[in-house]
Amino acid sequence: MDQAENGDKGIIDIKESFATIAEGVGVNWTKLAAFLDPHIDVDMIQESHRQISDQAMSFLNQWYDQHSDANLGQLITALEGIECNHVAESLKREKFKAFNFLDES
């Protein structure tokens, strides 16, 4: 297992992908929430934010903050699990580009 896969948030900053995920999943962010962490209060998030993308961003930030092992692989698996494959593929491309950049350094 390499550093990017083992949860080392310093190698690939997954927070940089949150806007892409939020826009890509749209109203399905609640399915993503149920998949990643059903204990985060989605009702409170929905009451606090009017825009769907803001709701998704709020969830993703809470998930990230509450899970020290949060990593890109978990997000990709969850996105595939809720059938948001187009978003998962986009993240895989980002991950591939990051690894190629690291290999060239």
N, C-alpha and C positions, 0 to 999 in steps of 0.2 A: 504494500500500500504506500503510495507516495504522499507527500505533505499536503497536497491540495485535496486529497481524498480523505485524509484522516481528521479533518476538522480544523486544521491550522488556518485560521481566518486571515492570517497575514499573507499567504501566498496568492490566493485569488479572493478579492474582496467581493463577496456575494451581494453585499448591499448595493453595489453598482448595477446589479441585475434586477433590483426590485422594481424599478419603473417599467422595465420591459415586461416583467411578470404581471404587474398590476394591470397594465394596459391589455396584455394578452389574455388574461383569464376573465376579465370583466366580472359579470355577476357570479361566475363560478368561483370567486374567491372564497365563498363560504364552504364550498366543497374542499378546496385546498386547505382551509383552516381545519375542517373536520379530519382530513387526512394527516396533517402535520401535527396538530395539537388541539384536540377537542376540548381542552380545558380553558382555552382562551375565550373570553366572553364576546362572541360575535355581535350579540344584541347591543352591548354597550358601544362597540365600535360603530355599528350602524347608526346609533343615536347621536354619536359624537361627530360623524362625518356625513355630509350630504352626497358627495360624489362617490361613485363606485370605486374609481381608481384610488381615491383617498382612503376609502375603507380598506381596500386591499393592501395599500402601503402601510397603513397603521397595523394591520394584522402581521404583515411580514416583519416589520420592525419589532413588534412585541415578541414574535416567535424567535427572532434572532437574539434579542436581549435575554430571553428566558432559557435559551438552549446553548450552552457553551460549545456543544459539538455540532452546531448548525453548519451545514456545508452544501455545496452545489449539487452533490450527488443526491442528497435527500430531497432537494427541490425538484430535480429532474425526475426522480422516482415518483414523487407525489404528483407532479404535473402529468406524467404518463398514466398514473393511477386514476386521475379524474378525466382522462382523455383530452387533455390540452396538449396534444402531441406537437402542434406547431410551436408552442412556447418552449416545450422541452427541447425540441430540435434547435431552436435559436440559442438556448443556453449551452447546448452541446457544442455548437459552433464557437461560441465565446470561449468555452473551456479549451477547445482545440487550439484556438488562436493564442490563448495565454500559455499553453504548454509549449507551443512552437516558439513563442517569444522567450520563454525560460530556457529552452534548449539552445537558442542562438546566443544567449548571454554568456 
